[in-house]
């Protein structure tokens, strides 16, 4: 969930100066319409890592908009009055009326996350899950009541947070902002990250998705915040007044040119000589792992996705070579059968889950819904948006049962794809591999990139992370796949 | 949740013989249309108390319908194959295709409920809640995928279950059906009931409500099952083919003439002499309770609902007389203010929650949504249907914070209401109490009764039960209210 927010996004001064004025105009206009229509309210939740610029982002946003119609609530420790009522009372009483925007620093996520990170109790995760369940019901109710919920998570990687705290300390004017508590919390960074990820994953829904914002660069932070609020408002204002359907909130718009795909180093290579040795090493490791005593209680589900001609088939074969065929099943996913169409979407994948001691390799997978089905319009926007959380649930069920879930996106450059397409057309035994559809998909390259970025953003989790494999060089890609699979299995079996 | 299923419903033979043939025809016709359209599947979950006739109800239903298109799954202990996959795998693989009906005995509720009842672990409720959360997400996904979910809970009261097990044992032909396990489970009846209630309450949603069926009388059981399936199917078949919106499932239709209102003994009385003594006693008790040391950490929320002219005001005054005015607040609920209209529905009630050591008496309440707003069409069906679970959440938040929640429905007969209306018209100082609206509401008497029955069915919980007060006699009603309030407070403060 945090991949995109660790890429080092930034916006240069000139771009910022150019983009802010029209953004402000548009924000004010949307806010004016909101105030005129008065048929729904907006709630902004502001959460994230200390030092990630939450306050600055909100200050900038309120400066850009008409602050008379924005209510900012900084919720610290509860007052007497508040402690004597159920915990949610303080938030209920601060809910903005229709036509207004309510900003909540410190909100219904704060205490459950912090309590879970700080707790030493054995059942702290169960307590977190219970809070999450209540939050989900609360937010669903708000959405049903017509409220627009925008939930921002300002993120810093661990090194970035350290750097940020140190630089604040060095600045005599800002030193006061770094407290002992900040450093104490920093020590718990990994724990905080894991707990937050769980909370975010379980509360990202079509009507209330999390928007994760990298907090390093001030201009980037501000632009993402402003543009996301604008897009959310505009989308909601397009639904007719009085319509009460729960509407999906659009994803954060891209603000600079960086994404998880184009920041990938596609030049990485492995010589044929080194490849031979590495392949032997990792195929050997994999074979031993599949015969490991403990593997009898576990299984593997591996997902292979990637650009057309990125070499999924070749990578899958290199895995298959290392495994006893009786333990392995390769499931190619094409159009669903009649039987499959007659059931819920995930049924066609559930049916292929391996027994213990077995591996299933999916050549394309359930991610089709948020890739090809999204881009080609084979399903409604509502359906692919809800798929993210349904997929996360599915994968969580697998991992909890001891299934090792690995997911590969094999990425090649547009030029490399062209080269491979042409070679397929000119080589008779590869000719069957290239179709008109491949050429049609290629024309939608950018839409697919956007879909891949959203997919990684929403479904790369601690339990089932995405591995994005630079695949211009087949040797490099195949070894990366073998090695990642072995590492994931070792972690589970040790 | 189980009130209605303990009233002793039954159907006589003649009625049954008359009603079954047209019901069978209609069921077959609906099933045929389902099979023709093939755009959604139906899942029936069969759960409940041992001995409540689950098997018989399903056997009858399948005999009535075309059993070729019904798949019955009796899920006992998982097989090897199943144990080696995540727990939900066995249910996934048994999901029926579009056009068919899948019946699940032993389903995703069975293990979580039984495990929780049997467990001695401290955190068993947290484990149950986690399972409930997963079930909610799973069922929501099924509904989004277009599936019609009908969840039946066959219920027996504790004495009824004992009687049923004994009568089975006496019958030589049926003795085999009563096992040691049944009697062991019977010892856990109260625990089982509490855990089941929690599970049912948290998983009753507009798109997947529980239908609780009293299991004593075979004919009644069969008719409710058949009619509910029919109404659910017919409602779903009315939505156009291919429409994917999550549709609410209708409530179970009334099958015999008994309900929680008309089984009430309205003749109960208290002489003026006895009333004086009782009133003194309970007002005194109440006063002491409000000055109890522990009440400083608690508070009271009391809801007064009832027929027009049932005497809500009088009952409230008798409570108020016993309490220091500084601790008490009476909140009359009329039409919402502009401020209130601009926020989510429950906001206007949250704002009046008392501080600790205080009592708030609501003269009408949040139940307006499922009573007057439902009957008068002031809100959409979708909105009042989702209100039940939102209200349960709200009340659970209160009780968990130590608030004592008591809810009174003051019930009078139609004749008694007429008498009181006329007396109000003829008594000058009461004249202000009677309006044209009262006469209009009276014309919808039956609709209000249906709404009250549904309300009690769905929102009377162990944490916040409804007390239905026979109020033809004001003395009796007032004492019943005082006594119930005192008992609830004593339970919390002791």
Interface residues (C-beta under 8 A of the other chain):
Chain A: X38 X41 X81 X84 X85 X86 X87 X88 X89 X92 X93 X95 X97 X98 X99 X123 X126 X127 X129 X130 X132 X133 X134 X136 X137 X138 X141 X142 X144 X145 X147 X244 X299 X339 X341 X342 X343 X344 X345 X346 X347 X350 X351 X353 X355 X356 X380 X383 X386 X389 X390 X393 X397 X398 X400 X401 X403
Chain B: X38 X41 X81 X84 X85 X86 X87 X88 X89 X92 X93 X95 X97 X98 X99 X123 X126 X127 X129 X130 X132 X133 X134 X136 X137 X138 X141 X142 X144 X145 X147 X244 X299 X339 X341 X342 X343 X344 X345 X346 X347 X350 X351 X353 X355 X356 X380 X382 X383 X386 X389 X390 X393 X397 X398 X400 X401 X403
